[in-house]
Amino acid sequence: MTGSTTLTRERADLIESLRRHRHFLRFTVRDLTDEQAMLRPTASALNLAGLIKHVSATEAEWVRFAEGGARAMHRNWGPDVLNRHWHLAAGETLAGLLADYEAVAQHTDELVATLPDLDADHALPEAPWFEPGARWSARRVFLHVIAETAQHAGHADILRESIDGQKTMG
């Protein structure tokens, strides 16, 4: 990793937590075809490819926030977000999504390691689920990404087990 910031124990712990939960999520799609990754084996509209795509896009958005605030997020929380974030578009593949996710992960890990101040904060974007005027530090953003990834890795584990009985753990 580049940069002059020392990799403190806190930064190393954040990176390790990110990597662990990303691994669990990626592990759920091992050996699947694109078609299998798009199956919806539960009552939910969730599918494994969509979870990978969503988590990758969400991590990238929050990292842009940590770097430059709400304006840098390029967020789009409109009604068509489900189609863009949760389904393979024409020409997309599971392998391509995983490669994109790896690039996002590398950028995040580099930022965690080198960001000068984990306490630097920005005002959250306006959204009904954020308290007006709330601010998040970079540290809080990275903790949020860890929680988001862990939550969706659990969803993915249920989906994978429903598809073919394979489990992430156990």
C-alpha positions in Angstrom: 0.0 0.0 0.0 1.2 3.4 -0.8 1.0 6.7 1.1 2.8 8.0 4.1 0.1 7.1 6.7 1.2 4.4 9.1 -0.9 1.3 9.0 -2.2 1.5 12.6 -3.8 -1.4 14.3 -7.2 0.3 13.8 -6.6 0.7 10.1 -5.4 -2.9 9.8 -8.5 -4.1 11.7 -10.8 -2.2 9.4 -9.1 -3.6 6.3 -9.2 -7.1 7.7 -12.9 -6.8 8.6 -13.7 -5.5 5.1 -11.7 -8.3 3.5 -13.3 -11.0 5.7 -16.9 -10.0 4.9 -16.1 -9.5 1.2 -14.7 -13.0 1.1 -17.8 -14.5 2.6 -19.9 -12.7 0.0 -17.7 -13.7 -2.9 -17.5 -17.3 -1.6 -21.3 -17.7 -2.0 -21.0 -17.4 -5.8 -18.2 -19.9 -6.2 -18.7 -22.2 -9.2 -22.0 -20.7 -10.2 -23.0 -19.9 -13.8 -24.5 -16.5 -14.6 -27.9 -18.1 -14.9 -27.6 -19.7 -11.4 -26.4 -16.3 -10.0 -29.6 -14.7 -11.3 -31.9 -17.3 -9.7 -34.5 -16.0 -7.1 -34.9 -19.1 -5.0 -36.8 -17.4 -2.2 -39.9 -15.2 -1.9 -37.5 -12.2 -2.1 -36.5 -10.6 -5.4 -32.8 -11.0 -4.3 -30.4 -12.9 -6.4 -26.7 -13.5 -5.9 -25.4 -11.5 -8.9 -27.6 -8.6 -7.8 -26.1 -8.8 -4.3 -22.6 -8.7 -5.6 -23.4 -5.8 -7.9 -25.3 -3.9 -5.2 -22.6 -4.3 -2.5 -19.9 -3.2 -4.9 -21.8 -0.1 -6.1 -22.7 0.8 -2.5 -19.1 0.4 -1.3 -17.9 2.6 -4.2 -20.5 5.3 -3.4 -19.6 5.4 0.3 -15.9 5.5 -0.5 -16.5 8.5 -2.8 -18.4 10.1 0.1 -15.4 9.5 2.5 -13.2 11.1 -0.1 -15.3 14.1 -1.1 -18.6 14.3 0.7 -22.2 13.9 -0.6 -21.5 15.6 -3.9 -18.9 13.0 -4.7 -21.2 10.0 -4.2 -23.0 10.2 -7.5 -25.8 8.5 -5.7 -29.1 7.6 -7.3 -31.7 6.4 -4.9 -34.5 6.7 -7.4 -37.1 4.0 -8.1 -35.1 2.4 -10.9 -32.2 1.6 -8.6 -33.4 -2.0 -8.2 -33.0 -2.6 -11.9 -29.5 -1.1 -12.1 -28.1 -2.4 -8.8 -29.8 -5.8 -8.4 -29.8 -7.4 -11.9 -27.3 -8.2 -14.6 -27.6 -5.8 -17.4 -27.0 -6.8 -21.0 -23.4 -7.8 -21.4 -22.7 -8.1 -17.7 -21.4 -11.4 -16.2 -20.8 -12.7 -12.8 -17.1 -12.8 -13.5 -17.2 -9.2 -14.6 -19.1 -8.1 -11.5 -16.5 -9.9 -9.3 -13.6 -8.2 -11.1 -15.3 -4.8 -10.7 -15.9 -5.6 -7.0 -12.2 -6.5 -6.6 -11.2 -3.1 -8.1 -13.6 -1.3 -5.7 -12.2 -3.3 -2.8 -8.6 -2.5 -3.6 -9.4 1.2 -3.8 -11.2 1.1 -0.4 -8.4 -0.8 1.3 -5.9 1.7 -0.1 -8.0 4.6 1.2 -8.4 3.0 4.6 -4.6 2.6 4.8 -3.7 6.1 3.6 -6.5 8.6 4.4 -4.8 11.2 6.5 -7.6 11.4 9.1 -10.2 8.8 9.8 -12.1 11.5 11.9 -12.5 13.8 8.9 -16.3 14.0 8.3 -18.8 15.2 5.8 -22.5 16.1 6.0 -24.6 13.2 4.9 -26.7 13.6 1.8 -30.3 14.5 2.2 -32.4 11.4 2.5 -35.4 10.4 4.6 -33.4 7.8 6.4 -30.7 10.2 7.6 -31.1 12.7 10.4 -31.0 16.3 9.0 -27.6 17.8 9.5 -25.9 14.5 10.4 -22.3 14.0 9.6 -20.2 10.8 9.2 -16.5 10.5 9.7 -14.5 8.3 7.3 -14.3 5.8 10.1 -18.1 5.6 10.3 -18.3 5.2 6.6 -15.9 2.2 6.7 -17.8 0.7 9.6 -21.1 1.1 7.6 -19.5 -0.6 4.6 -18.5 -3.5 6.8 -22.0 -3.8 8.2 -23.6 -3.6 4.8 -21.3 -6.2 3.4 -21.8 -8.6 6.3 -25.6 -8.2 6.1 -25.7 -9.0 2.4 -23.3 -11.9 2.9 -25.9 -13.4 5.2 -28.6 -12.9 2.5 -26.3 -14.5 -0.1 -25.6 -17.5 2.1 -29.4 -18.2 2.4 -29.8 -17.8 -1.4 -26.9 -20.1 -2.2 -28.1 -22.8 0.2 -31.5 -22.5 -1.4 -30.0 -22.9 -4.9 -27.9 -26.0 -4.4 -27.4 -26.7 -0.7 -23.9 -25.1 -0.5 -23.1 -23.1 2.6 -20.6 -20.4 3.2 -19.7 -21.8 6.6 -20.5 -25.1 8.3 
